[in-house]
Amino acid sequence: MESQVKFKLSPRAVVASCEHVGPYAEIGGKMRRLKSWMDSKGIEQSGYPFCLFYDNPFETPPEKLRSEACIPVAKPFAAEGDFTQKEFAEAQVAETRHGGPPEEFGKTYGPFLEGLLKGGYRITGPAREYFMSVSDVKGPGSGFLIHQPVSKR
């Protein structure tokens, strides 16, 4: 399956976030907890939720995988416990989509990242997978849209 890649500027964003260490398939639970907490505090969502995936699951043991659930917010808020505020600067990203089940994310990520590196790009941050709703979050490769921050070498 050949992925189409586009390059674009990802706008600045302020998000509510919750970090996770463990199997990527568990990030959906963190996302639901984050959304529930936001709702309880009256924090308004202002964009599609996304997850950050920091580690290569083919190289890192499942119990050490680092990920983060993020939900864009309309305005700043006070952090509480595991729930923090994070700001993302405007960044150049390579964009692609994953069209299969989460178990097949390697079929998208492998060629996508390899193509970027061979094309003279440098990876400048963790992959961001965007979802239509919090309930869509099912682990790596299940996002509707993948943004990989990059810069030209």
Residue pairs with C-beta under 8 A, 6 or more apart in sequence:
1 99
1 100
1 107
1 108
2 111
3 96
3 97
3 98
3 108
3 111
3 112
4 96
4 97
5 94
5 95
5 96
5 112
5 115
5 116
6 94
6 95
6 96
7 92
7 93
7 94
7 95
7 150
8 92
8 93
8 95
9 90
9 91
9 92
9 93
10 88
10 90
10 91
10 92
10 93
10 128
10 147
10 149
11 90
12 87
12 88
12 89
12 90
13 47
13 72
13 87
13 88
14 72
14 73
14 75
14 76
14 85
14 86
14 87
14 88
15 70
15 71
15 72
15 73
15 85
15 86
15 87
15 88
16 34
16 37
16 38
16 43
16 70
16 71
16 73
16 77
16 83
16 84
16 85
16 86
17 34
17 68
17 69
17 70
17 71
17 83
17 84
17 85
17 86
18 30
18 31
18 33
18 34
18 68
18 69
18 82
18 83
18 84
19 30
19 66
19 67
19 68
19 82
20 26
20 27
20 30
20 66
20 67
20 68
20 69
21 63
21 64
21 65
21 66
22 62
22 63
22 65
23 62
23 63
23 65
23 139
24 53
24 57
24 62
24 65
24 67
24 139
24 140
25 102
25 138
25 139
25 140
26 139
27 51
27 67
27 69
27 137
27 139
27 140
28 137
28 138
28 139
30 67
30 69
31 49
31 51
31 69
31 71
31 134
31 137
32 134
32 135
32 137
33 69
33 82
34 69
34 71
34 83
35 45
35 49
35 71
35 134
37 80
37 83
38 45
38 71
38 73
38 83
41 77
41 80
43 73
43 74
43 77
44 73
44 74
44 75
45 71
45 72
45 73
45 74
46 72
46 73
46 74
47 71
47 72
48 72
48 130
48 131
48 132
49 69
49 70
49 71
49 72
49 130
49 131
49 133
49 134
49 137
50 70
50 128
50 129
50 130
50 131
50 143
50 147
51 67
51 68
51 69
51 70
51 128
51 129
51 131
51 137
51 140
51 143
52 67
52 68
52 70
52 126
52 127
52 128
53 65
53 67
53 126
53 127
53 129
53 140
54 65
54 66
54 67
54 68
54 126
55 64
55 65
55 66
57 65
57 140
58 106
67 140
68 126
69 137
70 86
70 128
71 134
73 85
76 85
77 85
79 85
91 124
91 125
91 149
92 149
92 150
92 151
93 128
93 147
93 148
93 149
93 150
94 112
94 116
94 121
94 147
94 148
94 150
95 145
95 146
95 147
95 148
96 108
96 112
96 145
96 146
96 148
97 108
97 144
97 145
97 146
98 104
98 105
98 108
98 109
98 129
98 141
98 142
98 143
98 144
98 146
99 108
100 107
100 108
100 141
101 141
101 142
102 138
102 139
102 140
102 141
102 142
103 141
104 141
105 140
105 141
105 142
106 141
108 141
108 146
109 127
109 140
109 141
109 146
112 146
112 148
113 123
113 148
116 123
116 148
116 150
117 123
120 152
120 153
121 150
121 151
121 152
121 153
122 150
122 151
122 152
122 153
123 148
123 149
123 150
124 149
124 150
124 151
125 149
126 149
127 146
127 147
127 148
128 146
128 147
128 148
128 149
129 140
129 141
129 142
129 143
129 145
129 146
129 147
130 143
130 144
130 145
130 146
130 147
131 137
131 142
131 143
131 144
132 144
136 142
136 143
136 144
